[in-house]
Amino acid sequence: MLSVPWFVYVALFGVLFSAYMVIRTTKEEKKIEDSYIEQEGNVYIERMNSEREKRSKHVNKPEAM
């Protein structure tokens, strides 16, 4: 234990801290990405519903001769 230089412990701490930060950042980015995907999905569904509504009004509308 005493034969290992102190900077080896500092380097080991740095590696462990870096790994922790990578994991934490990855989780945060995943959360942000999921919320963005959900938001874009809602926009898409809203567009589909409005298009469906337009088409149903167009089909039900009597044509003039």
Residue pairs with C-beta under 8 A, 6 or more apart in sequence:
none
